[in-house]
Amino acid sequence: MGKTLSIIIPVYNEEDNIKRLYLELKEVIEKIDYKTDVVFVDDSSKDRTCDVLDEIAKEDKKIKLIRFSKNYGQTAAISMGIRNSNGNIIVLMDGDLQNDPRDIPLLLELIEEGYDVVSGWRKNRQDKLITRKFPSLVANSIISYFTGLKIHDFGCTLKAYEREVLGKYAIYGEMHRLLPAYCYWQGAKVTEVVVNHRKRIHGKSKYGINRTLKVVLDLLVIKFLLSYLTRPIYIFGGIALFLFLAGFVINGFVIVRKFFFQGDWLSPLFFIGFLLWSVSVICLLLGLVMEIVVRFYLESKEELPFKVSKKVNF
């Protein structure tokens, strides 16, 4: 089939940046040995972004345009772009001109060397310190610690993926930033490379400090899905064990105080310990119920959601 590339670009209110971005992309595409298409996903812009893209798409059939009926967010736009692209290699990038299209060949070189995911690193980032760079530093540190993937810049949209490592993974919230970690957990070979980062010339940034919290919460969701989706008893059972032990310690203290220090059985601590025991039993039963639900769900599907390392003559 040859080498095919899809460049996915989510955009929102970028009417002054689109034309220049297209011209820069066109120059890069003409120099690389890939059959390439570009998918712009307009997240229901309020300005003329869609009109500008429509004009470009009429002149250049390699440019594809998808427009949302309402604003769903960057992750939804990326997910839609991936689902409506054909390349066996996928490159994601922002539409605000801060990512440099001339870095795309650098990402592709590392993919050709055998990496499954190549993440851009905005080492010399051209953003405000307090509202952008510092929150990003905090988020990157947290994600790196919990995922075990040691890359510097999860938030950089400019990344390249082998399509097969993404599978049919559903992304939402701010989860597109966590895709390298997801792929890494599934056994993908991940690396990073320093990329050029440019100052924003036109328009306003759509990012804020609140995104750091959203990314962290999405990280917890992914960790749960990957670690406990098929074995919920592990997490519910773990909580039950913790609560039971806490209740045991508290009630043990009450018993010791009763027999050796003439304490009172009706101490509030005794009722707290008894309550913890009761909640631990509930958690354990909930875990067992979830095990049954998951088992029925998995067995009802035509294909089980497990990775297969090899198939022959299928």
ABEGO torsion letter per residue (X at the ends): XEBBBBBBBBBBGAAAAAAAAAAAAAAAAAABBBBBBBBBBBBGBABAAAAAAAAAAAABAABBBBBBABBAEAAAAAAAAAAABABABBBBBBAAGABBAAAAAAAAAAAAAGBABBBBBBABBBBBAAAAAAAAAAAAAAAAAAAGBBBABAABABBBBBAAAAEABBBBEAAAAAAAAAAAAAGBBBBBBBBBBBBBABEBBABBAAAAAAAAAAAAAAAAAAAAAABAAAAAAAAAAAAAAAAAAAAAAAAAAAAAAGBBAABAAAAAAAAAAAAAAAAAAAAAAAAAAAAAAAAABABBBBBBABBBGX
